[in-house]
Amino acid sequence: MMGALPLWALAGLFVLSAAVIALAGTRLAHVADALADRTGLGEIVAGALFVGAATSLPGAVTSVTTALQGQAGIAIGNALGGLTAQTAFLAIADICYRRANLEHAAASPVGLGQGVLLIALLTLPLLATSEPGWTLGGVHPVSVVIILGYLSGLRLLAAIRAEPMWTPVATSETRPEQSPPGEAAEGAADGRALWLRFAVLAALTAIAGFGIGEAGSALVERGGLSASVVGTLFAAIANSLPELVTAVAAVRIGAVSLAVGDVIGGNAFEVMFLSLADFVTPGSIYAEFIPTDRSTGQIAILMVTVLMLGMIRRERRGIAGIGFESALVLALYALSVAFVLA
């Protein structure tokens, strides 16, 4: 159906869907954080579970719908491109946080544990590309391992938060956990109203994610663009806009831990997009990886590793007022874009 639309209409649908994701997805993140507060979870876990899942919803819809349409390249690029884009967004949030380097202010045992979990999850699809023909009922075993690994990781993060065995040294720039803008308005609502808002906003972002996938598939078929470029750059950035807006809004009021949890938690969901897409792809989706996809995944691992080194080093000030890790992350993202466009 989308293929019958002119190219300008497809581009317009793509932009409109991206705008809905940016607006509704950001409000969805605030509602999700209010729901997380009701559970008593901390910012890192809230960012990983509630906010990360909420802001990642349009990306999940895009990956699954494009995989169903036989556009595995878009599904893969959307997931892996979302990883690199969202990690780069954390560097942008660091630029917006002028008090100190973000990784200095947000260092925590849970944050580091979350980064380790993400790296472990990221290695699994890359390993699966070595033996992509292994399937059980049409699904690669790694796709199941990714989901189980994520659920086990959430339990581990909760245990680390409940009983940390070490803590970073507190400094004048260490920020306590704090909720993002809008907490008062959202928190005043009762639980039923919050869940209703969550459902409505989630539906809007899911529909917009479907629009991104449909328009992206049509642009590949009729616009002369490669699936890798559409998925890794256009779809991934559009679907990641809620993470950018939420992270910047959070650091502006000092909720630095939520910004880190939002981005890294959202990245973990990006990995699970591949699992979901594999369930609806004939055969293994890992057989559809191209060298550019592998490079994007490897750069994503390197970007997360650099962020974790920044949290351990805890440099107060760095290049151009941001940490060395943020400068390196932005450089690595530029490198990943160059690989995709080459």
C-alpha positions in Angstrom: 0.0 0.0 0.0 2.8 2.4 0.9 4.6 1.6 -2.3 1.8 3.4 -4.2 2.5 6.7 -2.5 4.8 9.3 -4.1 8.3 9.7 -2.6 7.4 13.1 -1.1 4.4 11.5 0.7 6.6 8.7 2.0 9.2 11.2 3.3 6.4 13.2 4.9 5.0 10.1 6.7 8.5 9.3 7.9 8.9 12.9 9.3 5.4 12.9 10.9 6.0 9.6 12.5 9.3 10.8 13.9 7.6 13.9 15.3 4.9 11.8 17.1 7.7 9.6 18.5 9.6 12.6 19.8 6.5 14.2 21.4 4.5 11.3 22.7 7.6 9.2 23.5 8.9 11.8 25.8 5.7 12.1 27.7 5.6 8.4 27.8 9.0 8.4 29.5 7.7 10.8 32.2 4.6 8.6 32.9 6.8 5.5 32.9 9.1 7.1 35.5 6.1 8.0 37.7 5.0 4.4 37.5 8.5 3.3 38.4 8.5 5.6 41.5 5.3 3.8 42.6 7.3 0.5 42.6 10.1 2.0 44.7 12.8 1.2 42.1 15.8 3.5 41.7 16.5 5.7 38.7 18.9 3.2 37.0 16.5 0.3 37.2 13.6 2.5 36.4 15.4 3.8 33.4 16.3 0.3 32.3 12.9 -1.3 32.8 10.1 1.3 32.6 11.5 4.2 30.8 13.8 2.2 28.6 11.0 -0.1 27.5 8.6 2.8 27.0 11.0 4.9 24.8 12.1 1.8 22.9 8.6 0.7 21.9 8.5 2.4 18.4 11.9 0.8 17.6 10.6 -2.6 18.5 7.5 -2.1 16.3 9.7 -1.0 13.4 12.1 -3.9 13.7 9.3 -6.5 13.9 7.1 -5.0 11.1 10.0 -4.7 8.7 11.2 -8.2 9.5 7.6 -9.5 8.7 7.8 -7.7 5.4 11.1 -9.4 4.5 13.2 -6.3 5.1 15.6 -7.9 7.5 18.2 -5.3 6.6 16.1 -2.5 8.0 15.3 -4.5 11.2 18.9 -5.2 11.8 20.1 -1.6 11.0 17.3 -0.1 13.2 18.4 -2.2 16.2 22.2 -1.7 15.8 21.9 1.9 14.7 19.7 2.6 17.7 22.5 1.3 19.9 25.1 3.7 18.5 22.7 6.7 18.2 21.4 6.4 21.7 24.9 6.1 23.2 26.0 9.2 21.2 22.9 10.9 22.7 24.3 10.3 26.2 27.4 12.3 25.1 25.1 15.1 23.9 23.4 15.0 27.4 26.9 15.3 28.8 27.4 18.5 26.8 24.2 19.9 28.2 25.2 19.1 31.8 27.7 21.9 32.6 28.4 21.2 36.3 30.7 18.3 35.7 31.3 15.4 33.4 28.1 13.2 33.3 30.0 10.0 33.9 31.6 11.5 37.0 28.3 12.6 38.5 26.3 9.5 37.5 28.8 6.8 38.5 27.2 4.0 40.5 27.5 0.2 40.9 24.2 -0.4 39.2 25.2 1.8 36.3 28.4 -0.1 35.8 26.5 -3.4 36.1 24.0 -2.3 33.5 26.9 -1.5 31.1 28.4 -4.9 31.6 25.0 -6.6 31.0 24.6 -4.6 27.8 28.1 -5.6 26.5 27.3 -9.3 27.2 24.0 -9.0 25.4 25.6 -7.2 22.4 28.2 -10.0 21.9 25.4 -12.6 21.5 24.0 -11.6 18.1 27.5 -11.0 16.8 28.5 -14.5 17.9 25.3 -15.9 16.3 26.4 -14.5 12.9 29.3 -17.1 13.0 26.7 -20.0 12.9 23.5 -18.3 11.6 22.1 -21.6 10.3 21.4 -23.0 13.8 17.7 -22.8 14.4 15.0 -24.5 16.5 11.6 -24.1 15.0 13.0 -21.3 12.7 14.4 -19.4 15.7 18.1 -19.1 16.4 18.9 -20.3 20.0 20.8 -17.1 20.7 17.5 -15.1 20.4 16.1 -17.0 23.3 19.3 -16.6 25.3 19.2 -12.9 24.8 15.8 -12.6 26.3 16.6 -14.9 29.2 19.9 -13.1 29.8 18.1 -9.7 29.9 15.6 -11.0 32.5 18.3 -12.5 34.6 20.3 -9.3 34.3 17.4 -7.2 35.7 17.4 -9.5 38.7 21.1 -9.0 39.1 20.8 -5.2 38.9 18.0 -5.2 41.5 20.3 -7.3 43.8 23.2 -4.9 43.2 21.0 -1.9 44.1 19.6 -3.6 47.2 23.0 -4.7 48.5 25.9 -3.0 46.8 29.3 -4.5 47.7 31.2 -1.3 46.8 30.3 2.3 46.0 32.0 5.2 44.2 33.6 7.9 46.2 31.1 10.7 46.9 32.3 14.1 45.6 30.7 17.5 45.5 29.5 16.7 42.0 28.0 13.3 42.8 24.2 13.6 42.1 21.6 11.8 44.2 18.8 10.0 42.4 16.1 12.4 41.2 13.1 12.2 39.0 12.9 14.1 35.7 10.7 17.1 34.9 7.0 16.5 35.2 7.2 14.3 38.2 4.9 16.4 40.3 2.2 16.4 37.6 2.5 12.7 36.9 2.9 11.7 40.4 -0.3 13.5 41.5 -2.3 11.1 39.3 -3.6 7.9 40.8 -2.3 4.6 39.6 -5.3 3.9 37.2 -4.9 7.3 35.5 -1.2 6.7 35.1 -1.7 3.3 33.5 -4.3 4.8 31.1 -1.9 7.6 30.1 0.8 5.0 29.6 -1.5 2.9 27.4 -2.6 5.8 25.2 0.9 7.2 24.7 2.3 3.7 24.1 -0.3 3.2 21.4 0.7 6.5 19.7 4.4 5.6 19.7 3.7 2.1 18.5 1.6 3.4 15.6 4.3 5.9 14.8 6.9 3.1 14.9 4.8 1.2 12.4 4.7 4.3 10.2 8.5 4.5 10.4 8.8 0.9 9.3 6.3 1.2 6.5 7.8 4.4 5.1 11.3 3.0 5.5 10.5 -0.2 3.6 8.9 1.8 0.8 11.9 4.1 0.6 14.2 1.1 0.2 12.0 -0.3 -2.6 11.4 2.9 -4.5 13.8 5.5 -3.3 17.0 3.8 -4.2 18.3 3.8 -0.6 19.9 0.7 0.9 18.2 -1.1 3.8 21.3 -0.6 5.9 21.3 3.2 5.5 17.5 3.5 6.1 17.6 1.2 9.1 20.9 2.3 10.7 20.6 6.0 10.2 17.1 7.2 9.4 14.9 4.7 11.3 17.3 4.3 14.2 17.6 8.0 14.9 13.9 8.7 14.5 13.0 5.9 16.9 15.7 7.0 19.4 14.4 10.6 19.7 12.6 10.0 23.0 15.9 8.9 24.6 17.6 12.1 23.4 14.8 14.4 24.7 14.4 12.5 28.0 18.2 12.3 28.7 18.7 16.0 28.0 15.6 17.0 30.1 16.9 14.8 33.0 20.4 16.2 33.1 19.1 19.7 33.0 17.5 19.2 36.4 20.3 17.1 37.8 18.7 13.6 37.3 21.9 12.2 35.8 21.3 8.6 36.9 18.0 8.5 35.1 19.7 9.8 31.9 22.2 7.0 32.1 19.6 4.4 32.9 17.3 5.6 30.1 20.0 5.3 27.4 21.8 2.2 28.5 18.5 0.5 29.4 17.1 1.5 26.0 20.1 0.0 24.4 19.4 -3.4 26.0 16.0 -3.3 24.4 17.6 -2.6 21.1 19.4 -5.9 21.4 16.1 -7.7 22.1 14.6 -6.1 19.0 16.9 -8.5 17.0 15.4 -11.4 19.1 11.9 -10.3 18.3 12.6 -9.9 14.6 14.2 -13.3 14.5 11.0 -14.9 15.8 9.1 -13.5 12.7 11.9 -14.0 10.1 11.9 -17.1 8.0 15.1 -18.8 9.1 17.7 -17.0 11.2 17.9 -13.2 11.0 21.6 -13.4 11.9 22.2 -14.9 8.4 21.1 -11.5 7.0 23.9 -9.6 8.7 26.3 -7.8 6.3 29.8 -6.6 7.2 28.5 -3.1 7.9 26.1 -4.5 10.5 28.9 -6.3 12.2 31.0 -3.1 12.3 28.1 -1.2 13.8 27.6 -3.8 16.5 31.3 -3.8 17.3 31.5 0.0 17.5 28.5 -0.1 19.8 30.4 -2.4 22.1 33.4 -0.1 22.0 31.2 3.0 22.7 29.6 1.3 25.8 33.0 0.2 27.0 34.4 3.8 26.7 31.4 5.1 28.8 32.1 2.5 31.5 35.8 3.5 31.6 34.6 7.1 32.0 32.5 6.0 35.0 35.4 4.3 36.6 37.9 7.1 35.8 35.4 9.8 36.9 37.2 12.7 35.3 35.6 15.9 36.5 36.5 18.0 33.4 37.7 17.1 30.0 37.9 18.1 26.4 35.7 21.1 25.6 34.1 20.8 29.1 33.1 17.2 28.6 34.7 13.9 29.5 37.2 12.1 27.4 34.6 9.3 27.1 32.0 11.6 25.5 34.4 13.0 23.0 35.5 9.4 22.0 31.9 8.3 21.8 31.0 11.1 19.4 34.0 10.3 17.3 33.1 6.6 17.3 29.6 7.4 16.2 30.9 9.5 13.3 33.0 6.5 12.4 30.0 4.2 12.4 28.1 6.6 10.1 31.0 6.7 7.8 31.0 2.9 7.6 27.3 2.8 6.7 27.6 5.5 4.0 30.8 4.1 2.5 
